[in-house]
Amino acid sequence: MASKVSIISKWTVKAEGKSQHHTDNCKIIELTPWDILELQIDYFQTGLLFLMPTFEQSDYNPYVVRDFFPLNGVQNLEATSQPCFAVQVTELEDGVFVGCSNNHVVVDGTSFWHFYNSWTEISRGFNVISKIPFLKRQFPFNINHFSDRISIPNERVNAGYRFIPPPMLRERVFHFTKESVAKLKAKANLVMNTTKISSLQAVLAHVWRSVIRCRHLDLSEETTFEVSIDMRGRLNPPLPEGFFGNAICPATVTIKTGELLEHEFGWAALQINETIALHDQEKLKCIYESWMNDPEVVKLGDLPSNYFMLIFTSMILDGENRLPIEVALETC
């Protein structure tokens, strides 16, 4: 489908190519195992829509919305020739859309929102941003046989895989209000006789069960849910305040679809909660020691069917007021 968006101008920031020469002012940033694990997936994207008063919101994202984001379909490993970060401003008849694409090898979601919030503060005239980034790239502990250079065989990196959504694929937007999220959280904790299930975990479990039920799967089939955990505060000692980079660890829950559906959604939420709770410093070290002995880059195309991945979350906190959660899921 031809793009309906006309690009007026571009400004890019990208990695130094092989043909370019290093200078004394060029700072080389070595990638950590955290960064390398993100090479095979696509850039993550987010956008802000500034509306005119007459705008009516739709439950579906029109196909043209993909053209509001730069670098669609670009994989993180292509940053030697493609920008690491790009911003596109699209003027609409009834508003303005600011779309951003960022290489996941450079930063994770927490760091990206750190940047975005700092950008808005600067735009609003702040002389000093509220959180200064800690820019030193580091890995939290030493791993046996780890060095700055990690060798991964070429056959384990498949740059040819691309998922191109067909024009008939419609992206549906589901909005969970503050009241709905509170009810889901309360119900999940009540059913499981606990208080530790979070709002996000309750929403994820509810969506997970709903999608699996609608697929009418064989009850013996397995389904997996993956959540990327921010490890900044789970390490001992924690990472420096404002750590800017990647600091995430994937946590997966795999169960039979029959078992998922026969229990209340609070049970699924508790499985997610308990899996996340297991991921401390020792768990992270064990995961990466195993990976360092046989490094491989994750390919989304190799994931099994009925695999759900939480690819983006945001919750804006203002004192005790929690605004609605925004969740995006990638499913196979």
Residue pairs with C-beta under 8 A, 6 or more apart in sequence:
1 63
1 167
3 64
3 67
4 64
4 67
5 64
5 67
5 68
5 90
7 88
10 70
10 86
12 83
12 86
13 83
13 84
13 85
13 86
14 79
14 80
14 81
14 82
14 83
14 84
15 79
15 80
15 84
16 22
16 26
16 80
17 80
17 81
18 80
22 28
29 137
30 137
30 148
31 105
31 137
32 137
32 138
32 139
32 245
32 246
33 139
33 143
33 146
33 150
33 288
33 291
33 292
33 295
34 108
34 139
34 245
34 246
34 247
34 248
35 105
35 106
35 137
35 245
35 246
36 105
36 150
36 152
36 295
36 297
37 291
37 297
37 298
38 76
38 104
38 105
38 246
39 75
39 76
39 77
39 105
39 157
39 297
40 75
40 76
40 77
40 157
40 158
40 161
40 297
40 298
40 299
40 300
41 75
41 76
41 104
41 298
41 300
42 73
42 74
42 75
42 76
43 71
43 74
43 75
43 76
43 101
43 102
43 103
43 104
44 101
44 102
44 104
44 109
44 112
44 311
44 312
45 69
45 71
45 99
45 100
45 101
45 102
46 99
46 100
46 112
46 116
46 312
47 68
47 69
47 97
47 98
47 99
47 100
48 97
48 98
49 95
49 96
49 97
50 95
50 96
50 97
50 98
51 94
51 95
52 94
52 95
54 94
55 94
55 95
58 173
59 172
59 173
59 174
60 170
60 171
60 172
60 173
61 170
61 171
61 172
61 173
63 167
63 170
65 171
66 72
66 165
67 90
68 88
68 90
68 97
68 99
69 88
69 99
69 100
69 101
70 83
70 86
70 87
70 88
70 99
70 101
71 82
71 83
71 86
71 101
72 101
73 162
73 163
73 164
74 82
74 101
75 159
76 103
76 104
76 105
77 105
77 157
77 159
77 297
78 159
79 103
79 105
79 106
83 101
83 103
84 102
84 103
84 106
85 100
85 101
85 102
85 103
85 106
86 100
86 101
87 98
87 99
87 100
88 98
88 99
88 100
88 101
89 96
89 97
89 98
89 99
90 96
90 97
90 98
90 99
100 112
100 116
102 112
104 246
105 246
106 245
107 115
107 244
107 245
107 246
108 228
108 230
108 245
108 246
108 247
108 248
109 228
109 248
109 312
109 313
109 314
110 230
110 232
110 247
111 133
111 243
111 244
111 245
111 246
113 314
114 131
114 133
114 242
114 244
115 133
115 244
117 130
117 131
118 129
118 130
118 131
118 133
121 129
121 130
122 129
131 241
131 242
132 242
133 242
133 244
134 239
134 240
134 241
134 242
134 243
134 244
135 244
136 240
137 245
138 239
138 245
139 146
140 231
140 235
140 239
140 281
140 284
141 281
141 285
143 285
143 288
143 289
143 292
144 289
144 292
145 292
145 293
146 292
150 292
150 295
151 295
152 295
152 296
152 297
156 295
156 296
156 297
157 297
158 299
158 301
161 299
161 300
161 301
163 300
163 301
174 207
175 324
176 184
176 203
176 324
176 325
176 327
177 324
178 322
178 323
178 324
181 199
181 202
181 203
181 322
181 324
181 325
182 199
184 199
184 202
184 203
184 206
184 265
185 197
185 198
185 199
185 202
187 202
187 265
187 266
188 197
188 201
188 202
188 205
188 264
188 265
188 266
188 269
188 270
189 195
189 196
189 197
189 202
189 266
190 266
191 264
191 266
191 267
192 264
192 266
192 267
192 269
192 270
194 270
196 273
197 266
197 269
197 270
197 273
198 273
199 315
199 322
199 325
200 313
200 315
200 325
200 327
201 269
201 272
201 273
201 276
202 265
202 266
202 269
203 325
203 327
204 225
204 227
204 269
204 272
204 310
204 327
205 265
205 266
205 268
205 269
205 271
205 272
206 265
206 269
207 327
207 329
208 223
208 225
208 260
208 268
208 308
209 260
209 261
209 265
209 268
211 308
211 331
212 223
212 257
212 260
212 261
212 306
213 261
215 306
217 223
217 257
217 306
218 257
219 256
219 257
219 258
219 261
220 256
220 257
220 258
221 256
221 257
221 305
221 306
222 254
222 255
222 256
222 257
222 304
222 306
223 254
223 255
223 256
223 257
223 260
223 306
223 307
223 308
224 252
224 253
224 254
224 304
224 306
224 307
224 308
225 252
225 253
225 272
225 308
225 309
225 310
226 250
226 251
226 252
226 307
226 308
226 309
226 310
227 250
227 251
227 252
227 272
227 275
227 276
227 310
228 248
228 249
228 250
228 251
228 310
229 248
229 249
229 250
229 251
229 276
229 279
230 247
230 248
231 239
231 247
231 248
231 249
231 279
231 284
232 238
232 239
232 243
232 247
233 239
234 279
234 280
234 281
234 284
235 281
235 284
236 280
236 281
239 247
249 279
249 283
249 284
249 287
251 275
251 276
251 278
251 279
252 275
253 268
253 271
253 272
253 275
255 271
257 306
260 268
300 330
300 332
303 309
303 332
304 332
305 332
306 331
306 332
307 331
307 332
308 329
308 330
308 331
308 332
309 329
309 330
309 331
310 327
310 328
310 329
311 328
311 329
311 330
312 326
312 327
312 328
313 325
313 326
313 327
313 328
314 325
314 326
315 322
315 323
315 325
315 326
316 322
316 323
317 323
